Amino acid sequence: MQDQGVVDYFTDNGLSNTVKTMQHPAGEYYKGVTYVSYQGPLEDPYVAAYRHVTGEWLGPFKAGISTLGKTPGKKIDNHGKPAMMIDDLGYIHLIFGGHGGLPEHGVNTLGNTHGGRQIHVVTKNPQDISSWEVLDNISPFGTYSQFVKMDNGDIYYFYRHGAHRSNWVYQKSTDNGRTFAPPVSVLKTKPTTGTKEQPDIHDAWYAWFTKGQGNDIIVTYNYHVCKEPIHDGERHNSYYMEMDTDNKEWSNVKGEKLTTPVTKELADKKTLVANTKDLWTVRGTVRADDEGNPHIIFYMGEHLGLRHGGPKQVNYYRWTGEKWFTAESTDLPVATGDILVSSPDEARLLLAGKKDGNSELTWWNTIDGGKNFKKGEVLYNGEKNGMTTSAILRNAHPNARVIVSEKHKGDFKKMYLIGDNGPIKRLKVEADQLEEY
């Protein structure tokens, strides 16, 4: 916060776990405006916009109604956070509200169910976030929404088709999101060998998709040991593969063709980046450099540390053209975030976490392909409880890279749009009167 009447947050009505790198993009820079989305009151999706030339904030406006968050006293679900995409005509799309869907929505042939319903909304007018309508054109069985838009305007919508024991799939649109083709499975969930203590175990996955070079889509994922009757968050390893959208073929980093949906056995044999053995992982993000080689960050640590949000080690891997190079730097903080990559040797990690007891959003840079990382500019110093961050926004303006939320025990959080000059500020009178919108 600076002078009187000006605050460094754009809203204080973010609910619980408001943004995360998983549901992405959460915002986009388009024709001079940065649009941002997040989970607001009653787990409904909200959208705000910042006009860079005038310095004017618009909204936030409620963009839809989630089926989650409507039962008084029920724990906040947090799986239905929105993902955003702007089509070639300037209409803004959100998909939100799902944690696998419910039996009342029909039979989920690609997995199981848990709660909520995936909902697709679009603005009634281009670049106008004040009014929205529902498009009933996607599966209700979903969670972890992710948009990938190609240079020709084609839109790929990736998600997990249900609860834990569900395939990861995509649906494709060639008409600016007005219709989507049926789901196509990419990663397969299936029963695997159990134990006396845990007789019921399924192979399951967590995945993160984005655009690679040219017409490629790239993905990093990790393996979830989905146990019953006692379920926990056990996850291992890091994997990578890519799709040539011209011929709809998936391959590994060596160019070897893959049969989809990929099973655990095929993933271990053809797409493994790192075998973490007894250590648990949290999937991270992946970006391609100017030669098309992938760079991956993910998080690894002791199982209790990961399960309860404790210390995590940030791991950085890059494909050299012949093998996976593993960064050996011990300088990186306990943090989560995203990565920007230019050349094979130059990468910038934008990490939100703690270093030496301080909570901060900071660039960590390498110019030698990950052999060494040096701390760069601190974009924001947070409160002692820490912060959570979105993935880097699509086509991000340098002054508006990510959405950041406070991390404390209260339900409602202040939220920030942060770039190279720190948080973008707004008049406090606007922030205090958001209920009028």
PyMOL commands that set and color helices and strands:
alter all, ss='L'
color gray80, all
select helices_A, chain A and resi 41-43+103-105+264-271+303-307+428-432+434-436
alter helices_A, ss='H'
color red, helices_A
select strands_A, chain A and resi 6-7+11-15+27-30+33-39+45-51+56-62+83-86+92-99+115-125+128-134+143-149+155-160+168-173+184-187+190-192+200-211+216-228+235-244+249-251+257-258+272-274+280-288+294-301+313-319+324-326+334-341+347-355+358-366+374-381+387-389+402-406+412-419+422-423+426-427
alter strands_A, ss='S'
color yellow, strands_A
deselect
rebuild
show_as cartoon
